Amino acid sequence: MTRLVPYLLAIASGLALALALPLVVPFLSIREVDPAGWLELLAWVALVPAFVALRRARGAWQAARLGLAGGLAYFFAAIYWVSHAMTAFGGLSLAFSVFALSLLVLYMAAHWAAAFAVAQRIRARLGWPAWAVLPPVWVAFELSRNYLFSGFPWANVGYTQARTPAVAQLAAATGVYGIAALVVLVNAVLAEALEARRERRPLPRRALAGTAALVAAVVAGGALRVRAVRAEAAAAPSITVGVVQPNVDQSVKNAARNHRAQILARLVPPTLEADRAGADLVAWPEAAYPLYVAPDVRSFATPAAGLPPLERAHVLLGATTVEWTRGANGERVPRVGNAQFMVSPGRQVLGKYLKHHLVPFGEYVPLQRWLPFVGHLVPSLAPAEPGRELTVLEFPLATAPAAGPALASAVPGAPAEGDDAPPPASAGPVRVAPMICYDAIFPEINVAFARGEPEPELLVNPTNDAWYGYSSGPYQFLAIVRMRAVEARRAVVRPAYAGVSAVILPTGELAPGALDVGPVDPDLAPDPQEPARLLLARVPRLRGRTLYTTVGDLFAWASALVAAAALAATHPALARRVRREGRDGRSAAA
């Protein structure tokens, strides 16, 4: 039993850390258990048991096994919903989706195993304290998850703090990786203090005091930044945005052409309502339009398109594009794209953005060129073409004032329309960066948009959360997107096909009125003409870069470089020199 204790400690850490992420318990609830985010506090102590066990590990191999145990517990608890997503979205069988989930969790847990092993080797060979080793090593392996095998950076430890604005502001400087490093540092210092107390050694008082001061500085600085960004957003030009959530079940969406009238009945009426209320932009979810369109479509102003003209609102319309080509044997092969079109009130297409980062087994089959048999696992999948450019979409504002009632700003402290608000057209055409669904989980796409020309003033994250079902998935995704808002200092408009639609402020806070509805029955509703949900909000148009969008993942890559250099220094000859210099330095200081 004694041999199992370290592994039980690691498993307990993994489960406790998963509780700090947004959580829905299947079969018990269909809503987030802790929307206020109080469980986020668990993240600051959750890893202590695992780090205590790591300190007692005998060698790198035992450390790796501890990391694997903790990682398996964490990722199974965090991303259990992936099997449902693969079944609903990718068309995989239940058995294969569970198998694929297990492989994915094993792959992600392997990063924990590697981090524990590397940290143990550095600590043992160089004599460095765990609190100095673990943060850069942890960040290095979080960074590797972002890129390796096309990347899947979900459940980064930093996202546990997305609902705590004062802490989340650190992402404007370091990205989510800086928050992960801070959380790991606190856990490592606490673990070191517990072990020192157990072994009746002096407490690491300097480490404790320094870490406490660092956390206090981050929280205080974050609180001040929240106030400053709120004030800046309140003084900025703004636009009125309508967010449409049709709440259509995934099984209906998969047969959208057979339900064209019903789906349009859930999209068009709220769009007209938003237009009458004075919306400048109406955002539709990912691939919401129920018909396939040509990649070079120029207009939706035909009776068959089903879209009425609007008075002033532009529509950011999500649709699937299809172009037929000839394969190697002369067969017809579809080229599919996941697009967002900027459509004028007169239904003319002003611009198009293609989804940049596609979903493995949902929109393309990975490794098919080298492993052709993999394609047979999802025979019904027509692979999509990724976008090659990060296109910022623009639209002009109507010059006439809106006819609807004045709408309060989503930003606290901002004047209502018609008061002392800045004139909406004072900043010229509105520039929108549409990160479609999966695009938004990759922070480097956010950085690339911010550095591009023209500079976006607003982020939009059209998504389809229906394929998550009633699970933690939609709420975890919302937490990720909240961090994108902080990183770029931009408001984010998030229309979801079903799940969680929201307007996110540049501070990462949610504007009032987020739609939290979830999937509905496959028959759409007893009355197919029942309108979908609509969220109206005034959002600020901000410009300028943050430190993070200026330097990108400099902090993460620097951490990885430190970890790599420390690992290289564990070579026996170098390790002896490092330990000797460390002892000499301490003697001189004494």
C-alpha positions as CSV (number, residue, x, y, z in Angstrom):
1,M,0.0,0.0,0.0
2,T,2.9,2.4,0.8
3,R,4.1,2.1,-2.8
4,L,0.8,3.3,-4.1
5,V,0.6,6.4,-1.9
6,P,2.7,8.6,-4.3
7,Y,0.5,7.6,-7.2
8,L,-2.6,8.2,-5.2
9,L,-1.3,11.7,-4.4
10,A,-0.6,12.4,-8.1
11,I,-4.1,11.2,-9.0
12,A,-5.7,13.4,-6.3
13,S,-3.8,16.3,-7.7
14,G,-5.0,15.7,-11.2
15,L,-8.6,15.4,-10.1
16,A,-8.4,18.5,-7.9
17,L,-6.9,20.5,-10.7
18,A,-9.6,19.5,-13.1
19,L,-12.2,20.8,-10.7
20,A,-10.6,24.3,-11.1
21,L,-11.6,24.3,-14.8
22,P,-15.2,25.0,-15.8
23,L,-17.2,21.9,-14.8
24,V,-20.4,20.2,-15.8
25,V,-21.1,16.8,-14.2
26,P,-22.8,14.5,-16.7
27,F,-26.2,13.1,-15.7
28,L,-26.3,15.5,-12.7
29,S,-26.5,18.9,-14.3
30,I,-26.7,20.6,-17.7
31,R,-25.2,23.9,-16.5
32,E,-21.8,24.9,-15.1
33,V,-21.4,23.8,-11.5
34,D,-19.5,26.9,-10.4
35,P,-20.1,29.9,-12.8
36,A,-18.6,32.3,-10.3
37,G,-15.3,30.5,-10.5
38,W,-14.7,29.9,-6.8
39,L,-13.2,26.5,-7.5
40,E,-10.4,28.2,-9.4
41,L,-8.8,28.7,-6.0
42,L,-8.2,24.9,-6.0
43,A,-5.6,25.4,-8.7
44,W,-3.2,27.2,-6.3
45,V,-2.9,24.1,-4.1
46,A,-4.1,21.2,-6.3
47,L,-0.7,20.2,-7.4
48,V,0.9,20.2,-4.0
49,P,0.3,16.5,-3.3
50,A,1.8,15.5,-6.7
51,F,4.8,17.8,-6.1
52,V,5.3,16.3,-2.7
53,A,5.3,12.8,-4.2
54,L,7.7,14.1,-6.9
55,R,10.2,15.3,-4.4
56,R,10.3,11.8,-2.9
57,A,10.6,10.1,-6.3
58,R,13.6,7.8,-6.8
59,G,14.8,8.7,-10.2
60,A,13.4,10.1,-13.4
61,W,11.4,7.0,-14.3
62,Q,9.4,7.0,-11.1
63,A,8.9,10.7,-11.6
64,A,7.6,10.0,-15.1
65,R,5.1,7.4,-13.7
66,L,3.9,9.9,-11.2
67,G,3.4,12.5,-13.9
68,L,1.6,10.0,-16.0
69,A,-0.8,9.0,-13.2
70,G,-1.6,12.7,-12.4
71,G,-1.9,13.6,-16.1
72,L,-4.3,10.7,-16.8
73,A,-6.5,11.7,-13.9
74,Y,-6.5,15.4,-15.0
75,F,-7.1,15.0,-18.7
76,F,-9.7,12.3,-18.4
77,A,-11.7,14.5,-16.0
78,A,-11.1,17.6,-18.1
79,I,-11.8,16.4,-21.6
80,Y,-14.2,13.4,-21.1
81,W,-16.6,15.1,-23.6
82,V,-14.2,14.5,-26.5
83,S,-15.7,11.0,-27.2
84,H,-19.2,12.6,-27.6
85,A,-17.7,15.3,-29.9
86,M,-16.0,12.7,-32.1
87,T,-19.3,10.7,-32.4
88,A,-21.5,13.8,-33.1
89,F,-19.1,15.8,-35.2
90,G,-16.8,13.3,-36.8
91,G,-19.2,10.5,-37.3
92,L,-17.0,8.0,-35.4
93,S,-18.5,4.9,-33.7
94,L,-18.9,5.1,-29.9
95,A,-16.3,2.3,-29.4
96,F,-13.7,4.1,-31.6
97,S,-14.4,7.5,-30.1
98,V,-13.7,6.1,-26.6
99,F,-10.6,4.5,-27.9
100,A,-9.5,7.7,-29.5
101,L,-10.2,9.6,-26.3
102,S,-8.0,7.2,-24.4
103,L,-5.2,7.7,-26.9
104,L,-5.6,11.5,-26.7
105,V,-5.6,11.5,-22.9
106,L,-2.5,9.2,-22.9
107,Y,-0.7,11.6,-25.3
108,M,-1.6,14.6,-23.2
109,A,-0.6,12.9,-19.9
110,A,2.7,12.0,-21.5
111,H,3.6,15.7,-21.4
112,W,3.0,15.6,-17.6
113,A,5.2,12.5,-17.4
114,A,8.0,14.1,-19.4
115,A,7.7,17.3,-17.3
116,F,8.0,15.4,-14.0
117,A,10.9,13.3,-15.3
118,V,12.8,16.3,-16.6
119,A,12.2,18.3,-13.4
120,Q,13.3,15.5,-11.3
121,R,16.5,15.0,-13.3
122,I,17.4,18.7,-13.1
123,R,16.6,18.9,-9.4
124,A,18.6,15.8,-8.6
125,R,21.6,16.5,-10.8
126,L,22.0,20.2,-10.3
127,G,20.7,20.5,-6.8
128,W,18.1,23.2,-7.7
129,P,15.0,23.5,-5.6
130,A,11.8,22.2,-7.2
131,W,10.2,25.7,-7.2
132,A,12.9,27.0,-9.4
133,V,12.8,24.0,-11.8
134,L,9.1,23.2,-12.2
135,P,7.7,26.5,-13.7
136,P,10.0,26.7,-16.8
137,V,9.8,22.9,-17.4
138,W,6.0,22.9,-17.1
139,V,5.7,25.8,-19.5
140,A,8.0,24.1,-22.0
141,F,5.7,21.1,-22.1
142,E,2.5,23.2,-22.2
143,L,4.1,24.9,-25.2
144,S,4.9,21.6,-26.9
145,R,1.2,20.6,-26.6
146,N,0.4,23.7,-28.6
147,Y,2.4,22.6,-31.7
148,L,3.1,18.8,-31.6
149,F,1.0,16.8,-34.0
150,S,-0.9,19.9,-35.1
151,G,-1.5,20.9,-31.5
152,F,-4.2,20.5,-28.8
153,P,-3.5,23.0,-26.0
154,W,-6.8,22.5,-24.3
155,A,-6.8,22.5,-20.5
156,N,-3.6,24.5,-20.1
157,V,-3.2,25.1,-16.4
158,G,-3.4,28.8,-17.0
159,Y,-7.0,28.6,-18.1
160,T,-8.0,27.7,-14.6
161,Q,-7.8,31.4,-13.8
162,A,-9.9,32.7,-16.8
163,R,-12.8,33.6,-14.5
164,T,-10.6,35.7,-12.1
165,P,-10.0,38.9,-14.0
166,A,-7.2,40.3,-11.7
167,V,-5.1,37.2,-12.3
168,A,-6.1,36.7,-16.0
169,Q,-4.7,40.2,-16.9
170,L,-1.2,38.6,-16.7
171,A,-2.0,37.1,-20.1
172,A,-1.7,40.6,-21.7
173,A,2.0,40.4,-21.0
174,T,2.9,36.7,-21.0
175,G,0.0,34.9,-22.6
176,V,-1.7,32.0,-20.8
177,Y,1.7,30.5,-20.2
178,G,2.7,33.1,-17.6
179,I,-0.4,32.3,-15.6
180,A,0.4,28.5,-15.8
181,A,4.0,29.3,-14.5
182,L,2.6,31.3,-11.6
183,V,0.2,28.6,-10.6
184,V,2.9,25.9,-10.7
185,L,5.3,28.1,-8.8
186,V,2.9,28.6,-5.9
187,N,2.2,24.9,-5.7
188,A,5.9,24.0,-5.9
189,V,6.8,26.5,-3.1
190,L,4.0,25.2,-0.9
191,A,5.1,21.6,-1.5
192,E,8.7,22.5,-0.6
193,A,7.4,24.2,2.6
194,L,5.4,21.2,3.6
195,E,8.3,18.8,3.1
196,A,10.6,21.1,5.0
197,R,8.2,21.1,7.9
198,R,7.9,17.3,7.8
199,E,11.6,16.9,7.7
200,R,12.1,19.6,10.4
201,R,14.3,21.7,8.1
202,P,14.2,25.5,8.0
203,L,11.3,26.7,5.9
204,P,12.1,28.2,2.5
205,R,11.2,31.7,3.8
206,R,12.7,33.7,1.0
207,A,10.9,31.5,-1.6
208,L,7.6,31.8,0.3
209,A,8.0,35.6,0.8
210,G,9.1,36.2,-2.8
211,T,6.2,34.1,-4.2
212,A,3.7,35.8,-2.0
213,A,5.0,39.2,-3.1
214,L,4.8,38.1,-6.8
215,V,1.2,36.9,-6.5
216,A,0.2,40.1,-4.7
217,A,1.9,42.2,-7.4
218,V,0.1,40.2,-10.1
219,V,-3.3,40.5,-8.4
220,A,-2.9,44.2,-7.6
221,G,-1.5,45.0,-11.1
222,G,-4.3,43.0,-12.6
223,A,-7.0,44.9,-10.7
224,L,-5.5,48.2,-11.8
225,R,-5.4,47.0,-15.4
226,V,-9.0,46.0,-15.3
227,R,-10.0,49.5,-14.2
228,A,-7.7,51.1,-16.8
229,V,-9.0,48.9,-19.7
230,R,-12.6,49.5,-18.6
231,A,-12.0,53.3,-18.7
232,E,-10.3,53.1,-22.1
233,A,-13.1,50.9,-23.5
234,A,-15.8,53.2,-22.1
235,A,-14.2,56.2,-23.9
236,A,-13.7,54.4,-27.2
237,P,-16.0,54.4,-30.2
238,S,-18.5,51.5,-30.1
239,I,-20.9,49.5,-32.3
240,T,-24.0,47.6,-31.6
241,V,-23.8,43.9,-32.1
242,G,-26.5,41.3,-32.3
243,V,-25.5,37.7,-31.4
244,V,-27.8,35.0,-32.8
245,Q,-28.0,31.6,-31.2
246,P,-30.4,29.2,-33.1
247,N,-30.1,26.3,-30.7
248,V,-30.3,23.5,-33.2
249,D,-29.3,20.0,-32.3
250,Q,-26.3,18.6,-34.0
251,S,-28.3,15.7,-35.6
252,V,-30.5,18.3,-37.3
253,K,-27.5,20.4,-38.3
254,N,-25.9,17.3,-39.9
255,A,-28.9,17.1,-42.2
256,A,-29.2,20.9,-42.6
257,R,-30.4,20.8,-46.2
258,N,-33.4,18.7,-45.2
259,H,-34.3,21.3,-42.5
260,R,-33.5,24.5,-44.5
261,A,-36.8,26.3,-43.7
262,Q,-36.7,25.4,-40.0
263,I,-33.1,26.5,-39.5
264,L,-33.6,29.8,-41.4
265,A,-36.6,30.4,-39.2
266,R,-34.3,30.4,-36.3
267,L,-31.7,32.6,-37.9
268,V,-33.7,35.2,-39.9
269,P,-36.2,36.5,-37.4
270,P,-33.7,37.4,-34.7
271,T,-31.5,39.0,-37.4
272,L,-34.4,41.2,-38.4
273,E,-35.1,42.0,-34.8
274,A,-31.5,43.0,-34.3
275,D,-31.6,45.2,-37.4
276,R,-34.7,47.0,-36.2
277,A,-33.0,47.5,-32.8
278,G,-30.2,49.4,-34.6
279,A,-27.5,46.7,-34.7
280,D,-24.5,47.5,-36.9
281,L,-23.4,43.9,-37.0
282,V,-25.3,40.6,-36.6
283,A,-23.0,37.6,-35.9
284,W,-24.1,34.2,-37.0
285,P,-22.5,31.0,-35.6
286,E,-20.1,28.7,-37.4
287,A,-21.6,27.1,-40.5
288,A,-25.0,28.2,-39.5
289,Y,-26.3,28.9,-43.0
290,P,-28.2,25.6,-44.0
291,L,-27.1,25.5,-47.7
292,Y,-23.7,25.0,-49.3
293,V,-22.4,28.0,-51.2
294,A,-19.7,28.5,-53.8
295,P,-16.3,29.7,-52.5
296,D,-16.5,32.7,-54.8
297,V,-20.1,33.7,-54.0
298,R,-20.7,37.4,-54.5
299,S,-24.3,37.8,-53.3
300,F,-27.0,36.3,-51.2
301,A,-29.7,38.5,-52.8
302,T,-31.6,35.7,-54.5
303,P,-35.0,34.2,-53.5
304,A,-33.3,30.8,-53.1
305,A,-30.8,32.2,-50.6
306,G,-33.6,32.9,-48.1
307,L,-32.1,36.1,-46.7
308,P,-34.2,39.3,-46.6
309,P,-32.5,42.7,-47.1
310,L,-31.7,44.7,-43.9
311,E,-31.9,48.4,-43.1
312,R,-28.4,48.9,-41.6
313,A,-27.0,45.7,-40.1
314,H,-24.2,43.8,-41.8
315,V,-24.3,40.0,-41.2
316,L,-21.2,37.9,-40.4
317,L,-22.6,34.8,-41.9
318,G,-21.2,31.3,-41.3
319,A,-21.5,28.9,-44.2
320,T,-19.9,25.8,-45.7
321,T,-18.4,26.3,-49.1
322,V,-18.1,23.5,-51.7
323,E,-16.2,23.4,-54.9
324,W,-16.2,20.2,-57.1
325,T,-12.9,19.2,-58.6
326,R,-11.5,16.1,-60.3
327,G,-9.5,13.5,-58.4
328,A,-6.6,11.4,-59.7
329,N,-8.9,8.9,-61.3
330,G,-11.3,11.5,-62.8
331,E,-13.8,11.1,-60.0
332,R,-15.6,14.2,-58.6
333,V,-14.1,15.3,-55.4
334,P,-15.5,18.0,-53.2
335,R,-13.3,20.8,-51.8
336,V,-15.0,21.9,-48.6
337,G,-14.3,25.1,-46.7
338,N,-15.5,26.5,-43.3
339,A,-16.1,30.2,-44.0
340,Q,-17.5,33.4,-42.5
341,F,-18.8,35.9,-45.0
342,M,-19.2,39.6,-44.3
343,V,-22.6,40.4,-46.0
344,S,-23.9,43.9,-46.5
345,P,-27.5,45.0,-45.7
346,G,-28.2,44.6,-49.4
347,R,-26.9,41.0,-49.2
348,Q,-23.6,41.6,-51.1
349,V,-20.5,39.8,-50.0
350,L,-17.8,42.2,-48.8
351,G,-15.2,39.7,-47.7
352,K,-14.6,36.1,-46.7
353,Y,-12.5,34.3,-44.1
354,L,-11.7,30.6,-44.1
355,K,-11.1,28.7,-40.9
356,H,-7.3,28.4,-40.4
357,H,-6.8,25.5,-38.0
358,L,-9.0,22.5,-38.7
359,V,-10.3,19.9,-36.3
360,P,-8.6,16.5,-36.6
361,F,-11.1,13.8,-37.5
362,G,-13.8,16.4,-37.6
363,E,-12.6,18.4,-40.6
364,Y,-9.6,16.5,-41.9
365,V,-7.9,13.2,-41.3
366,P,-4.4,13.6,-39.9
367,L,-1.4,11.6,-41.2
368,Q,-3.5,10.2,-44.1
369,R,-0.7,10.8,-46.6
370,W,1.6,8.5,-44.6
371,L,-1.1,6.2,-43.1
372,P,-3.9,5.8,-45.7
373,F,-5.9,3.3,-43.6
374,V,-6.6,6.1,-41.1
375,G,-9.1,7.6,-43.6
376,H,-11.2,4.5,-43.5
377,L,-12.0,5.3,-39.8
378,V,-14.1,8.2,-40.9
379,P,-15.4,7.3,-44.4
380,S,-18.2,9.9,-44.4
381,L,-15.8,12.8,-43.8
382,A,-15.2,15.2,-46.7
383,P,-11.9,16.8,-45.7
384,A,-12.0,20.6,-45.5
385,E,-9.4,23.0,-47.0
386,P,-7.8,25.2,-44.3
387,G,-7.5,29.0,-44.9
388,R,-4.1,30.2,-45.9
389,E,-4.5,33.8,-44.8
390,L,-5.7,35.4,-41.6
391,T,-8.2,37.8,-43.3
392,V,-9.5,40.8,-41.3
393,L,-13.0,41.6,-42.5
394,E,-14.2,45.2,-42.8
395,F,-17.6,46.9,-43.1
396,P,-18.7,50.5,-43.2
397,L,-21.1,51.9,-40.5
398,A,-24.4,53.4,-41.4
399,T,-24.4,57.2,-41.2
400,A,-28.0,57.5,-40.1
401,P,-28.7,57.1,-36.4
402,A,-30.3,53.9,-35.3
403,A,-34.1,53.9,-35.0
404,G,-34.2,51.6,-32.1
405,P,-34.0,52.5,-28.4
406,A,-30.7,53.6,-26.9
407,L,-28.7,50.6,-25.8
408,A,-26.5,50.6,-22.7
409,S,-22.8,49.7,-23.3
410,A,-21.5,46.3,-22.3
411,V,-18.6,48.2,-20.7
412,P,-19.3,49.4,-17.1
413,G,-19.2,53.1,-16.9
414,A,-19.7,53.8,-20.6
415,P,-22.4,56.3,-21.6
416,A,-25.5,55.1,-23.4
417,E,-26.1,55.8,-27.0
418,G,-27.2,59.3,-27.5
419,D,-25.5,60.6,-24.4
420,D,-21.8,61.5,-24.4
421,A,-20.8,58.4,-26.3
422,P,-18.1,58.8,-29.0
423,P,-19.7,59.0,-32.4
424,P,-19.8,55.4,-33.8
425,A,-18.4,56.3,-37.2
426,S,-15.5,58.4,-35.9
427,A,-13.1,55.5,-36.4
428,G,-13.9,54.6,-40.0
429,P,-14.8,51.1,-41.2
430,V,-15.1,48.4,-38.5
431,R,-12.4,45.8,-38.7
432,V,-13.2,42.3,-37.4
433,A,-11.0,39.3,-36.9
434,P,-13.2,36.1,-37.2
435,M,-11.5,33.2,-35.4
436,I,-13.7,30.4,-36.3
437,C,-14.2,27.8,-33.5
438,Y,-11.0,25.8,-33.2
439,D,-8.9,28.8,-34.3
440,A,-9.5,30.4,-31.0
441,I,-7.7,27.8,-28.9
442,F,-4.4,28.7,-30.5
443,P,-3.0,31.9,-29.0
444,E,-0.5,32.4,-31.9
445,I,-3.5,33.0,-34.2
446,N,-4.6,35.8,-32.0
447,V,-1.1,37.3,-32.1
448,A,-0.9,37.0,-35.9
449,F,-4.3,38.8,-36.3
450,A,-3.2,41.6,-33.9
451,R,0.1,42.1,-35.9
452,G,-1.7,42.0,-39.3
453,E,-2.9,44.8,-41.5
454,P,-5.5,46.1,-41.1
455,E,-5.4,46.0,-37.4
456,P,-8.6,44.3,-36.0
457,E,-10.7,46.3,-33.5
458,L,-13.0,43.4,-32.6
459,L,-12.7,39.6,-32.3
460,V,-15.5,37.3,-33.3
461,N,-15.5,33.6,-32.4
462,P,-18.3,31.9,-34.3
463,T,-18.6,28.4,-33.0
464,N,-20.8,25.3,-32.9
465,D,-20.9,23.9,-29.3
466,A,-23.7,21.5,-30.2
467,W,-21.3,18.7,-30.7
468,Y,-20.1,18.9,-27.1
469,G,-23.5,18.0,-25.8
470,Y,-24.3,18.8,-22.2
471,S,-20.8,18.7,-20.9
472,S,-17.9,20.9,-19.6
473,G,-16.7,21.5,-23.2
474,P,-18.6,24.7,-24.0
475,Y,-17.7,26.3,-20.7
476,Q,-14.1,25.4,-21.0
477,F,-14.0,26.8,-24.5
478,L,-15.6,30.0,-23.2
479,A,-12.8,30.3,-20.6
480,I,-10.2,29.9,-23.4
481,V,-11.8,32.6,-25.5
482,R,-11.9,34.9,-22.5
483,M,-8.2,34.6,-22.3
484,R,-7.9,35.6,-26.0
485,A,-9.8,38.8,-25.1
486,V,-7.3,39.7,-22.4
487,E,-4.3,38.9,-24.6
488,A,-5.4,41.2,-27.4
489,R,-7.3,43.8,-25.3
490,R,-10.2,43.4,-27.6
491,A,-13.9,42.6,-27.0
492,V,-14.9,39.2,-28.3
493,V,-18.3,38.5,-29.8
494,R,-19.1,34.8,-29.6
495,P,-22.2,33.4,-31.4
496,A,-22.7,29.7,-30.8
497,Y,-25.0,27.4,-32.8
498,A,-25.9,25.9,-29.4
499,G,-24.1,26.1,-26.1
500,V,-22.8,29.3,-24.7
501,S,-23.0,32.6,-26.7
502,A,-21.5,35.7,-25.1
503,V,-20.0,39.1,-25.5
504,I,-16.6,39.2,-23.7
505,L,-15.1,42.6,-22.7
506,P,-11.5,43.4,-23.3
507,T,-10.7,42.5,-19.7
508,G,-12.0,39.0,-20.2
509,E,-15.1,39.7,-18.2
510,L,-18.5,38.6,-19.5
511,A,-21.0,41.3,-20.5
512,P,-24.4,40.8,-19.0
513,G,-26.9,38.6,-20.8
514,A,-24.7,35.7,-22.0
515,L,-26.9,33.1,-23.6
516,D,-26.6,29.7,-22.0
517,V,-29.2,27.4,-23.6
518,G,-27.6,24.3,-24.9
519,P,-28.8,21.8,-27.5
520,V,-32.5,21.3,-28.0
521,D,-34.6,18.3,-29.1
522,P,-33.9,17.0,-32.6
523,D,-37.4,18.2,-33.8
524,L,-36.1,21.8,-33.2
525,A,-39.2,22.7,-31.1
526,P,-42.9,22.1,-31.0
527,D,-43.3,25.2,-33.0
528,P,-40.7,25.3,-35.8
529,Q,-41.2,29.1,-36.2
530,E,-40.2,29.8,-32.6
531,P,-37.4,32.4,-32.8
532,A,-33.9,31.7,-31.6
533,R,-32.2,33.6,-28.9
534,L,-30.7,37.1,-29.5
535,L,-28.2,39.0,-27.5
536,L,-27.7,42.7,-28.2
537,A,-24.8,44.6,-26.8
538,R,-22.7,47.7,-27.5
539,V,-19.0,46.8,-27.7
540,P,-15.9,49.0,-27.9
541,R,-13.6,49.3,-30.8
542,L,-10.1,49.4,-29.5
543,R,-6.8,49.6,-31.2
544,G,-3.1,49.2,-30.3
545,R,-1.2,46.1,-29.2
546,T,-0.6,44.6,-25.8
547,L,2.9,43.5,-24.7
548,Y,1.8,39.9,-25.5
549,T,0.6,40.6,-29.0
550,T,3.9,42.6,-29.6
551,V,6.4,40.0,-28.4
552,G,4.2,36.9,-28.8
553,D,5.1,33.8,-26.8
554,L,8.5,35.2,-25.8
555,F,7.9,34.2,-22.2
556,A,7.0,30.6,-23.1
557,W,9.9,30.1,-25.5
558,A,12.3,31.7,-23.0
559,S,11.0,29.3,-20.4
560,A,11.5,26.4,-22.8
561,L,15.1,27.5,-23.5
562,V,15.8,27.7,-19.7
563,A,14.4,24.2,-19.3
564,A,16.4,22.9,-22.2
565,A,19.6,24.5,-21.0
566,A,19.1,23.1,-17.5
567,L,18.5,19.6,-18.9
568,A,21.6,19.9,-21.0
569,A,23.5,20.9,-17.9
570,T,22.6,17.6,-16.2
571,H,25.3,15.9,-18.3
572,P,27.6,14.4,-15.5
573,A,30.5,16.7,-16.3
574,L,28.5,19.8,-16.5
575,A,26.3,18.9,-13.5
576,R,29.4,18.6,-11.2
577,R,30.6,22.0,-12.4
578,V,27.1,23.6,-11.8
579,R,26.8,22.1,-8.3
580,R,30.4,23.1,-7.4
581,E,29.8,26.7,-8.6
582,G,26.5,26.8,-6.6
583,R,28.3,25.7,-3.4
584,D,31.0,28.3,-4.0
585,G,28.4,31.0,-4.5
586,R,26.6,30.1,-1.3
587,S,29.9,30.1,0.6
588,A,30.9,33.5,-0.7
589,A,27.4,34.9,0.2
590,A,27.8,33.5,3.7
